[in-house]
């Protein structure tokens, strides 16, 4: 990659609003140097759309001029520039992805404020993401604004068909987003955005490391006439850092943009394959577990560029899962592997208009979820063969449908801004069949450098198919589970002055019917139950500095410090909690980027984590008394040297060789070293 690309800061020069849209938050969090910005230039509807206006427009739809140094588009149904931002969103830009000492998506997200990554295997083979003390089932995952979350279990949510080399940026909404995205945006949303039309390039990478690690990827973004194409392939494999931790992974991804007059079609499709030894992943009683997953995904959006936007999207995702409790030498009582085939299909229609009173958006969303399985769901009248498996049959199935109506209105009044919205969700899983989830966001620009905001939102999360039905040697589901619900309140300040940024927030979530897997003394199995109530209170604070002009210390590029504290007032009351109460109580993240020479540098990411809750160690064929999780210090480092089109790099994960247990009885890898080469050519020049 060219030096100026590899070392470029996260601030880009504003030239014009793009007509392309790939995110619900489109350009949120990107520092864009501009002069005067018209609010009417920023038009967004789910799943994200920006409207280009003539350069001569200098007055907003509210009739006032705004002079800003940055542009931030919020995670609401309508976009907001920085003077009106009312939600907490973190963004990882392409430049930050290049510089981060991370080899996979889970490792990249590990060091974000308020984000908890709990891993069972290396390089994200089975990683769970939770936000602000929630569980992995409470975080919604989007790929270019399209919902790809898995209804079988949140363990599969990060099974996406792209690797870091294909990602343009990542946007993380912290806090509930049900009124915008529907059910399961309970505690946060992660939106993964791939390359955008106009960014023509070709790139490739090859890396190797300890334990037989081999990684390779290739990515090309080109235009053929008026059509834009992005094609990516990536894969990795390893022998494993201990017994039965080997893995293989393959990703294929295509994206195309097709102009259609004053509109365009955005098409994406992908395939991902994973196979990995799952040493003690789900129970230490049987450490010789194995899992293989495959998924296919396709979506199509219509993006209107008219003044009144009407943007439909349709999508389909299929996920195959084979879980083997015994990879080798199964005992006589073992009846066979678990097979699951999950289909998700849906569509949405979104409309938005901007006027002098503000911005109005309306939306409708339909989602169909179905599973064939031999352990999940209700008994079928007749069996169905498992695709690709000899003598394996699906004996159970389950179907769930949901329909949502959303509305949001944003108002701007001088230094004040207000956004209020409502989700009406219709689902047979709800006690009354329908429920309303309102929310309101407030913002006040105290001066040019300081912003106050406050939000209040009601949200929900539907049980997964595993929560409802799973029955195994160590777990027992509950078909009578109710959906989780919560009311969340948040207030904070955000400041930006020169090369410095700072922010602080406090939030409180009052949750009822929280779903967890629990075990009472004497129980042999974990059972899924609705806990009466779990309330979470948290504080976040952060400070960052970017040496944009390399003034003063020429070797210093950027630094940041972020801290999170969370407290849950629900105690275990005599039972052990598998997920809900095992949140990160304290998390301190430090990042530092240094230039060694003009063409080389070193990047550090350090995270100190203190997890609440505990687990029961398994030894000599039995579980012992519960012990607390130990605090851990994780450090990752990346060193690189840039040539004109190439980068040589070396990375060390878990530099201090810390003993890490994110899940009970699953010991993660220690220090892991890898090195490689990257190639990048910008075809726009």
C-alpha positions as CSV (number, residue, x, y, z in Angstrom):
1,X,0.0,0.0,0.0
2,X,1.2,3.5,-0.7
3,X,2.7,5.3,2.2
4,X,0.2,8.1,2.2
5,X,-2.6,5.6,2.3
6,X,-1.1,3.6,5.1
7,X,-0.3,6.6,7.3
8,X,-3.2,8.9,6.5
9,X,-5.0,10.3,9.5
10,X,-8.6,9.7,10.2
11,X,-9.6,13.2,9.0
12,X,-10.6,13.5,5.4
13,X,-11.3,16.6,3.3
14,X,-15.0,17.1,2.4
15,X,-15.6,17.5,-1.3
16,X,-19.2,16.5,-1.9
17,X,-22.0,14.4,-0.5
18,X,-21.9,10.9,-2.0
19,X,-25.0,9.5,-3.7
20,X,-24.0,6.0,-2.4
21,X,-25.3,4.7,0.8
22,X,-24.3,1.6,2.6
23,X,-24.9,2.2,6.3
24,X,-27.7,3.1,8.6
25,X,-25.3,5.6,10.1
26,X,-23.5,6.3,6.8
27,X,-20.7,8.7,7.7
28,X,-21.0,8.7,11.5
29,X,-17.9,9.6,13.5
30,X,-15.7,10.4,10.5
31,X,-13.9,13.7,10.9
32,X,-14.5,15.6,7.7
33,X,-13.0,19.1,7.3
34,X,-15.6,21.4,5.6
35,X,-16.7,25.0,5.6
36,X,-20.5,25.7,5.8
37,X,-22.8,22.7,5.6
38,X,-26.5,22.7,4.8
39,X,-28.6,20.4,6.9
40,X,-30.7,19.7,3.8
41,X,-27.6,18.0,2.3
42,X,-27.8,15.2,4.8
43,X,-30.7,12.9,4.1
44,X,-30.7,9.3,5.5
45,X,-33.3,6.6,5.8
46,X,-32.9,3.1,7.0
47,X,-30.8,1.5,5.5
48,X,-28.9,4.7,5.0
49,X,-28.9,7.2,2.2
50,X,-27.3,10.6,1.5
51,X,-28.7,13.2,-0.8
52,X,-26.4,15.4,-2.9
53,X,-27.5,19.0,-3.2
54,X,-26.1,21.9,-5.2
55,X,-23.0,23.5,-3.7
56,X,-24.7,26.9,-3.6
57,X,-27.0,25.7,-0.9
58,X,-25.8,27.3,2.3
59,X,-29.0,27.5,4.4
60,X,-30.4,24.5,6.3
61,X,-34.0,23.3,6.1
62,X,-34.5,25.1,9.4
63,X,-33.5,28.4,7.8
64,X,-30.1,28.8,9.6
65,X,-26.5,28.5,8.7
66,X,-24.2,26.1,10.5
67,X,-20.4,26.4,10.4
68,X,-18.7,23.3,11.6
69,X,-15.3,21.7,11.6
70,X,-16.6,18.1,11.5
71,X,-19.6,16.2,10.3
72,X,-21.1,13.4,12.3
73,X,-24.2,11.5,11.1
74,X,-26.1,9.9,14.0
75,X,-27.6,6.4,14.5
76,X,-31.1,7.6,14.1
77,X,-33.5,7.2,11.2
78,X,-32.5,10.6,10.1
79,X,-28.9,11.8,10.0
80,X,-27.4,14.5,12.2
81,X,-24.4,16.7,11.8
82,X,-22.2,17.3,14.8
83,X,-24.3,20.1,16.2
84,X,-27.2,17.8,16.6
85,X,-25.7,14.4,17.5
86,X,-27.7,12.8,20.3
87,X,-26.5,9.2,20.5
88,X,-23.2,7.5,21.4
89,X,-21.5,5.9,18.3
90,X,-18.0,4.7,17.9
91,X,-16.4,4.4,14.4
92,X,-13.4,2.5,13.2
93,X,-12.2,3.9,9.9
94,X,-10.2,2.1,7.2
95,X,-7.0,3.9,8.3
96,X,-7.5,2.7,11.9
97,X,-8.2,-0.9,10.7
98,X,-4.9,-0.8,8.8
99,X,-3.0,0.4,11.9
100,X,-4.7,-1.8,14.5
101,X,-2.8,-4.7,15.9
102,X,-5.6,-7.1,15.1
103,X,-6.0,-10.0,12.7
104,X,-9.8,-10.5,12.8
105,X,-13.0,-8.7,13.6
106,X,-13.2,-9.9,17.2
107,X,-9.7,-8.8,17.9
108,X,-10.4,-5.3,16.5
109,X,-13.6,-4.8,18.5
110,X,-11.9,-6.1,21.7
111,X,-10.4,-2.7,22.4
112,X,-13.5,-0.5,21.9
113,X,-15.0,1.3,24.8
114,X,-17.9,-0.5,26.4
115,X,-17.5,-3.5,24.1
116,X,-17.0,-7.0,25.6
117,X,-15.6,-9.7,23.3
118,X,-15.7,-13.2,24.9
119,X,-13.9,-15.8,22.9
120,X,-13.7,-19.6,23.0
121,X,-11.2,-20.0,20.2
122,X,-8.4,-18.3,18.4
123,X,-8.9,-15.6,15.7
124,X,-12.6,-15.3,16.2
125,X,-13.6,-18.8,15.3
126,X,-16.2,-18.6,18.0
127,X,-16.4,-15.1,19.5
128,X,-19.4,-13.4,21.1
129,X,-19.9,-9.6,21.2
130,X,-21.8,-7.7,23.9
131,X,-22.2,-4.0,24.6
132,X,-22.6,-2.2,27.9
133,X,-23.1,-5.3,30.1
134,X,-25.5,-7.0,27.8
135,X,-25.3,-10.6,26.5
136,X,-24.2,-11.7,23.0
137,X,-27.8,-12.2,22.0
138,X,-28.6,-8.6,22.7
139,X,-26.3,-7.1,20.0
140,X,-27.6,-6.7,16.4
141,X,-25.2,-7.2,13.5
142,X,-25.6,-5.4,10.2
143,X,-23.7,-5.8,7.0
144,X,-24.0,-2.6,4.9
145,X,-27.1,-1.9,6.9
146,X,-28.7,-5.3,6.4
147,X,-29.6,-7.4,9.4
148,X,-27.6,-10.7,9.3
149,X,-28.1,-11.7,13.0
150,X,-28.7,-15.4,13.6
151,X,-32.0,-16.4,15.3
152,X,-30.6,-19.8,16.3
153,X,-28.0,-18.4,18.6
154,X,-26.0,-15.2,19.0
155,X,-22.9,-17.4,18.9
156,X,-23.2,-17.3,15.1
157,X,-23.7,-13.5,14.8
158,X,-20.0,-12.9,13.8
159,X,-20.1,-15.6,11.1
160,X,-19.8,-13.0,8.3
161,X,-18.4,-13.5,4.8
162,X,-15.8,-10.7,5.0
163,X,-12.5,-10.2,6.7
164,X,-10.7,-7.0,7.8
165,X,-9.2,-6.4,4.4
166,X,-12.7,-5.9,2.8
167,X,-14.1,-3.6,5.5
168,X,-14.1,0.2,4.9
169,X,-15.3,1.1,8.4
170,X,-17.2,-0.2,11.4
171,X,-19.9,1.7,13.3
172,X,-20.9,0.7,16.8
173,X,-24.1,2.2,18.3
174,X,-24.0,1.9,22.1
175,X,-27.4,1.6,23.7
176,X,-30.8,0.4,22.5
177,X,-31.8,0.8,18.9
178,X,-35.2,-1.0,18.7
179,X,-37.1,2.0,17.5
180,X,-34.8,2.2,14.5
181,X,-33.7,-1.4,13.8
182,X,-36.5,-3.4,15.4
183,X,-36.2,-6.3,17.8
184,X,-32.8,-7.5,19.1
185,X,-31.1,-4.1,18.9
186,X,-31.4,-4.4,22.6
187,X,-28.1,-3.1,23.9
188,X,-26.3,-2.1,20.8
189,X,-25.7,-2.4,17.0
190,X,-22.6,-3.1,15.0
191,X,-22.7,-2.1,11.3
192,X,-20.0,-3.5,9.1
193,X,-19.4,-1.5,5.9
194,X,-17.5,-2.8,2.9
195,X,-15.9,-0.8,0.1
196,X,-17.8,2.0,-1.5
197,X,-18.3,2.7,-5.3
198,X,-15.6,5.0,-6.6
199,X,-12.9,3.6,-4.4
200,X,-11.3,1.5,-7.1
201,X,-8.4,-0.6,-5.8
202,X,-6.7,-4.0,-5.7
203,X,-5.2,-5.5,-2.6
204,X,-3.8,-8.8,-1.3
205,X,-2.1,-10.2,1.8
206,X,-0.3,-13.3,3.0
207,X,0.7,-14.0,6.5
208,X,1.9,-16.9,8.6
209,X,2.7,-17.6,12.3
210,X,3.0,-20.0,15.1
211,X,0.9,-23.2,15.4
212,X,0.8,-23.6,11.7
213,X,-1.1,-20.4,11.1
214,X,-1.6,-19.4,7.5
215,X,-3.7,-16.5,6.3
216,X,-4.4,-15.1,2.8
217,X,-6.8,-12.6,1.2
218,X,-7.5,-10.8,-2.1
219,X,-9.8,-7.9,-2.8
220,X,-10.6,-6.0,-6.0
221,X,-12.9,-3.0,-6.5
222,X,-13.4,-1.9,-10.1
223,X,-15.9,-0.3,-12.5
224,X,-17.1,-1.9,-15.7
225,X,-18.8,0.9,-17.5
226,X,-21.3,2.4,-15.0
227,X,-21.3,-0.7,-12.8
228,X,-19.2,-1.0,-9.7
229,X,-18.0,-4.4,-8.4
230,X,-16.2,-5.5,-5.3
231,X,-15.0,-9.1,-5.1
232,X,-13.1,-10.5,-2.1
233,X,-11.8,-13.9,-1.0
234,X,-10.1,-14.7,2.3
235,X,-9.2,-17.7,4.4
236,X,-7.1,-18.9,7.2
237,X,-6.1,-22.2,9.0
238,X,-4.1,-23.3,12.0
239,X,-3.1,-26.6,13.8
240,X,-4.3,-25.0,17.1
241,X,-2.5,-23.8,20.2
242,X,-3.5,-26.9,22.2
243,X,-5.3,-30.1,21.5
244,X,-8.5,-29.9,19.5
245,X,-8.2,-26.1,18.7
246,X,-7.4,-26.4,15.0
247,X,-9.5,-24.4,12.6
248,X,-10.2,-23.7,8.9
249,X,-12.1,-20.7,7.5
250,X,-13.1,-19.5,4.0
251,X,-14.9,-16.3,3.0
252,X,-16.3,-15.3,-0.4
253,X,-18.0,-11.9,-1.0
254,X,-19.3,-9.9,-3.9
255,X,-20.9,-6.5,-4.0
256,X,-22.3,-4.6,-7.0
257,X,-23.8,-1.2,-7.5
258,X,-26.0,-0.7,-10.6
259,X,-27.1,2.9,-11.6
260,X,-30.7,3.2,-12.6
261,X,-31.4,6.8,-13.7
262,X,-31.6,9.0,-10.5
263,X,-31.5,5.8,-8.4
264,X,-29.3,2.7,-8.1
265,X,-29.4,-0.9,-7.0
266,X,-27.0,-2.2,-4.4
267,X,-26.5,-6.0,-4.5
268,X,-24.3,-8.0,-2.1
269,X,-23.9,-11.8,-1.6
270,X,-21.5,-13.9,0.4
271,X,-20.5,-17.3,1.6
272,X,-18.5,-18.3,4.7
273,X,-17.3,-21.7,5.9
274,X,-15.8,-22.5,9.3
275,X,-14.7,-25.8,10.8
276,X,-12.9,-25.9,14.2
277,X,-12.0,-28.1,17.1
278,X,-14.2,-26.9,20.0
279,X,-12.2,-28.0,23.0
280,X,-14.6,-27.7,26.0
281,X,-16.5,-24.9,24.3
282,X,-19.9,-25.8,25.6
283,X,-19.1,-28.2,28.4
284,X,-15.8,-29.3,30.0
285,X,-17.3,-32.8,30.5
286,X,-16.6,-33.6,26.9
287,X,-13.6,-31.7,25.6
288,X,-13.4,-33.4,22.2
289,X,-16.2,-31.3,20.6
290,X,-16.2,-30.1,17.0
291,X,-18.3,-27.7,14.9
292,X,-18.7,-26.9,11.3
293,X,-20.8,-24.0,10.0
294,X,-21.7,-22.6,6.5
295,X,-23.8,-19.6,5.6
296,X,-25.0,-18.0,2.4
297,X,-26.3,-14.5,2.2
298,X,-27.8,-12.1,-0.5
299,X,-29.5,-8.8,-0.3
300,X,-30.8,-6.1,-2.8
301,X,-31.5,-2.5,-2.1
302,X,-33.1,0.2,-4.2
303,X,-31.6,3.6,-3.4
304,X,-33.6,6.6,-4.5
305,X,-31.8,9.9,-5.0
306,X,-35.0,12.0,-5.3
307,X,-36.0,14.7,-2.8
308,X,-38.5,12.3,-1.3
309,X,-36.7,9.0,-0.6
310,X,-38.4,5.6,-0.8
311,X,-35.9,2.9,-0.3
312,X,-36.9,-0.8,-0.2
313,X,-34.5,-3.7,0.6
314,X,-34.9,-7.5,0.5
315,X,-32.6,-10.1,1.9
316,X,-32.1,-13.8,2.6
317,X,-29.6,-15.7,4.7
318,X,-29.2,-19.5,5.2
319,X,-27.0,-20.9,8.0
320,X,-25.9,-24.6,8.3
321,X,-24.6,-25.9,11.6
322,X,-23.2,-29.3,12.5
323,X,-22.1,-29.7,16.2
324,X,-20.3,-32.9,17.3
325,X,-20.2,-33.5,21.0
326,X,-17.6,-36.2,20.2
327,X,-15.2,-35.5,17.3
328,X,-13.7,-39.0,17.7
329,X,-14.5,-42.2,19.6
330,X,-18.0,-41.4,20.6
331,X,-19.5,-43.6,23.5
332,X,-22.3,-46.1,22.8
333,X,-24.9,-43.8,24.4
334,X,-24.2,-41.0,22.0
335,X,-27.0,-40.9,19.4
336,X,-25.5,-38.6,16.9
337,X,-24.5,-35.0,16.0
338,X,-26.7,-31.9,16.2
339,X,-27.8,-30.5,12.8
340,X,-29.4,-27.1,12.2
341,X,-30.5,-25.4,9.0
342,X,-31.8,-21.8,9.6
343,X,-33.4,-19.6,7.0
344,X,-34.0,-15.9,7.5
345,X,-35.8,-13.8,4.9
346,X,-37.1,-10.3,5.1
347,X,-37.7,-6.9,3.6
348,X,-38.2,-3.3,4.6
349,X,-39.6,-0.1,3.1
350,X,-38.3,3.3,4.3
351,X,-39.5,6.7,3.4
352,X,-38.2,10.1,4.5
353,X,-38.7,13.8,3.7
354,X,-37.0,16.9,4.9
355,X,-38.9,20.2,5.6
356,X,-38.5,23.4,7.4
357,X,-39.9,21.8,10.5
358,X,-37.2,19.1,10.5
359,X,-37.1,15.6,9.1
360,X,-39.7,12.9,9.1
361,X,-39.1,9.2,8.4
362,X,-41.4,6.2,8.3
363,X,-40.6,2.6,7.8
364,X,-42.0,-1.0,7.7
365,X,-40.1,-4.2,8.2
366,X,-41.0,-7.9,7.8
367,X,-38.8,-10.7,9.0
368,X,-39.3,-14.5,8.6
369,X,-37.3,-17.0,10.6
370,X,-37.3,-20.7,10.2
371,X,-35.2,-23.7,11.4
372,X,-34.9,-27.3,10.6
373,X,-33.2,-29.3,13.3
374,X,-32.9,-32.6,15.1
375,X,-32.9,-30.9,18.6
376,X,-34.5,-27.5,18.2
377,X,-38.2,-26.8,17.5
378,X,-41.4,-28.9,17.4
379,X,-41.6,-32.4,16.1
380,X,-42.3,-32.7,12.4
381,X,-44.9,-34.9,11.0
382,X,-42.3,-36.4,8.5
383,X,-38.6,-36.2,8.6
384,X,-36.4,-34.3,6.2
385,X,-32.8,-35.3,5.0
386,X,-30.0,-33.1,6.2
387,X,-28.3,-31.6,3.1
388,X,-24.8,-33.0,2.5
389,X,-25.0,-35.5,5.4
390,X,-25.4,-39.3,5.0
391,X,-28.2,-40.9,7.1
392,X,-28.9,-37.7,9.0
393,X,-32.5,-36.4,9.4
394,X,-34.2,-33.3,10.5
395,X,-37.0,-34.2,12.9
396,X,-38.0,-30.8,14.3
397,X,-38.8,-27.3,12.9
398,X,-40.0,-23.9,14.1
399,X,-41.2,-20.8,12.4
400,X,-41.4,-17.2,13.7
401,X,-42.5,-14.1,11.9
402,X,-42.4,-10.4,13.0
403,X,-43.7,-7.2,11.5
404,X,-42.6,-3.7,12.6
405,X,-43.8,-0.2,11.9
406,X,-41.4,2.6,12.7
407,X,-41.7,6.4,12.7
408,X,-39.3,9.2,13.7
409,X,-39.5,13.0,13.7
410,X,-36.4,15.2,14.2
411,X,-36.7,18.9,15.1
412,X,-33.9,21.6,15.2
413,X,-34.2,24.8,17.1
414,X,-31.1,26.9,17.2
415,X,-28.7,25.2,19.6
416,X,-31.3,22.5,20.5
417,X,-32.3,19.4,18.7
418,X,-34.9,16.7,19.4
419,X,-35.6,13.4,17.8
420,X,-38.5,11.2,18.9
421,X,-39.6,7.9,17.4
422,X,-41.8,4.8,17.9
423,X,-41.6,1.1,17.0
424,X,-44.8,-0.9,16.9
425,X,-43.8,-4.6,16.7
426,X,-46.3,-7.4,15.9
427,X,-45.2,-10.9,16.9
428,X,-47.0,-13.9,18.3
429,X,-44.1,-14.2,20.8
430,X,-45.3,-11.1,22.5
431,X,-47.8,-11.5,25.4
432,X,-50.4,-9.2,23.7
433,X,-49.2,-9.9,20.2
434,X,-48.2,-6.3,19.7
435,X,-46.1,-3.9,21.8
436,X,-44.9,-0.3,21.5
437,X,-41.3,0.8,22.0
438,X,-40.9,4.6,22.0
439,X,-37.7,6.7,22.4
440,X,-36.6,10.3,22.5
441,X,-33.2,11.9,22.1
442,X,-32.2,15.5,23.2
443,X,-29.2,17.6,22.3
444,X,-27.9,21.0,23.3
445,X,-24.8,22.6,21.8
446,X,-23.5,24.6,24.8
447,X,-20.7,26.2,22.7
448,X,-18.6,25.3,19.6
449,X,-16.6,22.7,21.5
450,X,-19.1,21.2,24.0
451,X,-22.2,19.1,23.4
452,X,-24.7,17.7,25.9
453,X,-27.2,15.0,25.0
454,X,-29.7,12.7,26.8
455,X,-31.8,9.8,25.6
456,X,-34.6,7.5,26.8
457,X,-35.6,4.4,25.0
458,X,-37.6,1.2,25.5
459,X,-36.3,-1.9,23.8
460,X,-36.9,-5.7,23.4
461,X,-35.1,-8.9,22.5
462,X,-36.8,-12.1,21.4
463,X,-35.5,-15.5,22.7
464,X,-33.3,-17.4,20.3
465,X,-34.2,-20.9,19.1
466,X,-31.5,-22.3,21.4
467,X,-33.0,-20.4,24.4
468,X,-36.4,-21.9,23.6
469,X,-35.7,-25.5,22.7
470,X,-32.2,-26.8,23.2
471,X,-32.0,-30.0,25.2
472,X,-28.6,-31.8,25.7
473,X,-26.5,-33.6,28.3
474,X,-25.8,-30.3,30.1
475,X,-28.5,-27.8,28.9
476,X,-32.3,-27.6,28.9
477,X,-34.2,-24.9,27.0
478,X,-37.5,-23.3,27.9
479,X,-40.3,-22.9,25.3
480,X,-42.3,-20.7,27.7
481,X,-39.7,-17.9,27.7
482,X,-40.9,-14.3,27.4
483,X,-39.1,-11.7,25.4
484,X,-36.7,-9.5,27.3
485,X,-37.6,-5.8,27.7
486,X,-35.9,-2.8,29.1
487,X,-36.0,0.9,29.5
488,X,-32.6,2.7,29.1
489,X,-31.7,6.2,30.1
490,X,-28.4,7.9,29.1
491,X,-26.8,11.4,29.4
492,X,-23.4,12.6,28.5
493,X,-21.1,15.3,27.2
494,X,-18.9,15.3,24.1
495,X,-16.2,17.8,23.3
496,X,-13.8,18.4,20.4
497,X,-11.2,21.1,20.4
498,X,-8.2,21.2,18.0
499,X,-6.5,17.8,18.0
500,X,-8.3,16.7,21.2
501,X,-11.5,14.9,21.8
502,X,-13.2,13.9,25.1
503,X,-16.4,12.4,26.1
504,X,-18.2,11.1,29.2
505,X,-21.6,9.3,29.7
506,X,-23.6,7.7,32.4
507,X,-26.4,5.3,31.6
508,X,-29.0,3.1,33.4
509,X,-30.9,0.1,32.1
510,X,-33.9,-1.3,33.9
511,X,-34.5,-4.8,32.4
512,X,-37.2,-7.3,33.1
513,X,-37.7,-10.9,32.0
514,X,-34.0,-11.1,31.3
515,X,-33.0,-14.4,29.7
516,X,-30.1,-16.4,31.1
517,X,-28.8,-19.9,31.5
518,X,-28.6,-20.7,35.2
519,X,-27.8,-23.6,37.5
520,X,-29.0,-24.1,41.0
521,X,-27.0,-26.1,43.6
522,X,-27.4,-29.8,42.9
523,X,-28.6,-29.3,39.3
524,X,-26.8,-31.2,36.5
525,X,-28.0,-29.0,33.7
526,X,-28.1,-25.3,32.9
527,X,-31.6,-24.1,32.3
528,X,-32.9,-21.1,30.4
529,X,-35.0,-18.8,32.6
530,X,-36.5,-15.3,32.7
531,X,-34.8,-13.5,35.5
532,X,-37.3,-11.2,37.2
533,X,-35.2,-8.1,36.8
534,X,-31.6,-7.1,36.1
535,X,-30.7,-3.4,36.3
536,X,-27.4,-2.1,35.0
537,X,-25.7,1.2,35.7
538,X,-22.6,2.3,33.8
539,X,-20.1,5.1,33.4
540,X,-17.9,5.7,30.3
541,X,-15.2,8.3,29.8
542,X,-12.6,8.7,27.1
543,X,-9.9,11.1,25.8
544,X,-8.1,11.1,22.5
545,X,-5.5,13.1,20.6
546,X,-4.4,12.9,17.0
547,X,-1.3,14.6,15.8
548,X,-2.7,15.6,12.4
549,X,0.1,17.8,11.2
550,X,2.9,15.8,13.0
551,X,3.8,19.0,14.8
552,X,5.8,19.0,18.0
553,X,6.7,15.3,18.5
554,X,7.1,14.1,14.9
555,X,7.1,10.4,16.0
556,X,3.8,10.6,17.8
557,X,0.7,9.8,15.7
558,X,-2.3,9.2,18.0
559,X,-3.2,8.1,21.5
560,X,-6.4,7.4,23.4
561,X,-7.5,6.3,26.9
562,X,-11.0,5.0,27.6
563,X,-12.6,3.6,30.7
564,X,-15.9,1.7,31.4
565,X,-17.5,0.8,34.7
566,X,-20.6,-1.3,35.0
567,X,-22.6,-2.5,37.9
568,X,-25.5,-4.9,37.9
569,X,-27.8,-4.9,40.9
570,X,-29.2,-8.4,40.4
571,X,-27.3,-10.9,42.4
572,X,-27.1,-14.7,41.7
573,X,-29.4,-15.5,44.7
574,X,-28.1,-19.0,45.0
575,X,-27.7,-19.8,41.3
576,X,-24.8,-19.6,39.0
577,X,-25.2,-17.4,35.9
578,X,-23.7,-18.4,32.6
579,X,-24.0,-15.0,30.8
580,X,-26.2,-12.2,32.2
581,X,-24.2,-11.5,35.3
582,X,-20.7,-12.2,33.8
583,X,-20.2,-8.7,32.4
584,X,-17.0,-6.6,32.5
585,X,-17.2,-4.6,35.7
586,X,-14.1,-2.5,34.8
587,X,-12.5,-2.1,31.4
588,X,-9.6,0.3,30.6
589,X,-8.4,0.6,27.0
590,X,-5.2,2.4,25.9
591,X,-4.1,2.8,22.3
592,X,-0.9,4.4,21.0
593,X,0.4,4.9,17.5
594,X,4.1,5.9,16.9
595,X,6.1,6.6,13.8
596,X,9.6,5.1,14.0
597,X,10.6,6.6,10.6
598,X,8.6,8.3,7.8
599,X,7.8,4.8,6.5
600,X,7.6,2.7,9.6
601,X,5.8,2.6,12.9
602,X,4.4,0.7,15.8
603,X,0.9,0.5,17.2
604,X,-0.1,-0.7,20.7
605,X,-3.5,-1.7,22.0
606,X,-3.7,-2.5,25.7
607,X,-6.8,-3.6,27.6
608,X,-7.2,-4.2,31.4
609,X,-10.4,-6.2,32.1
610,X,-12.0,-7.1,35.4
611,X,-15.0,-9.4,34.8
612,X,-17.8,-9.8,37.3
613,X,-19.3,-13.2,38.2
614,X,-17.6,-16.5,38.3
615,X,-17.6,-20.1,37.1
616,X,-17.3,-23.6,38.4
617,X,-13.9,-25.3,37.5
618,X,-14.1,-28.8,36.2
619,X,-11.6,-31.2,37.6
620,X,-11.4,-35.0,38.2
621,X,-14.7,-35.5,36.5
622,X,-16.7,-33.1,38.6
623,X,-17.5,-29.4,39.0
624,X,-15.9,-27.7,42.1
625,X,-17.0,-24.6,44.0
626,X,-17.6,-21.4,42.0
627,X,-14.6,-19.1,41.7
628,X,-14.5,-15.5,40.5
629,X,-13.0,-14.5,37.1
630,X,-9.5,-13.0,37.5
631,X,-8.6,-9.6,36.1
632,X,-6.5,-9.8,32.9
633,X,-4.1,-7.4,31.1
634,X,-4.1,-7.9,27.3
635,X,-1.6,-6.3,25.0
636,X,-1.4,-6.5,21.2
637,X,1.3,-4.8,19.2
638,X,1.9,-4.3,15.4
639,X,5.1,-3.1,13.7
640,X,5.3,-2.3,10.0
641,X,7.4,-0.9,7.3
642,X,5.9,0.7,4.2
643,X,7.2,0.5,0.6
644,X,5.4,2.2,-2.2
645,X,2.9,-0.6,-2.8
646,X,3.7,-3.0,-0.1
647,X,3.7,-3.2,3.7
648,X,5.8,-5.7,5.7
649,X,4.3,-6.3,9.2
650,X,4.7,-8.3,12.3
651,X,2.1,-8.7,15.1
652,X,2.0,-10.2,18.5
653,X,-1.3,-11.0,20.2
654,X,-1.3,-11.3,24.0
655,X,2.2,-9.9,24.2
656,X,2.5,-10.7,28.0
657,X,1.3,-14.3,27.6
658,X,-1.5,-13.7,30.0
659,X,-3.7,-16.6,31.1
660,X,-7.2,-15.7,29.8
661,X,-10.5,-17.4,30.5
662,X,-13.5,-15.6,28.9
663,X,-15.8,-18.6,29.3
664,X,-15.8,-21.2,32.1
665,X,-13.0,-23.8,31.7
666,X,-12.0,-22.6,28.2
667,X,-8.3,-21.5,28.3
668,X,-7.5,-19.1,25.4
669,X,-4.3,-19.0,23.5
670,X,-1.3,-17.3,25.0
671,X,1.3,-15.2,23.1
672,X,0.9,-15.7,19.3
673,X,3.3,-14.2,16.8
674,X,2.6,-13.8,13.1
675,X,4.2,-11.8,10.2
676,X,3.3,-11.1,6.6
677,X,3.1,-8.8,3.6
678,X,0.3,-6.7,2.2
679,X,-0.1,-5.2,-1.2
680,X,-2.4,-2.3,-2.2
681,X,-2.8,-0.3,-5.4
682,X,-5.2,2.6,-5.7
683,X,-6.7,2.4,-9.2
684,X,-8.3,5.8,-9.0
685,X,-5.0,7.4,-9.9
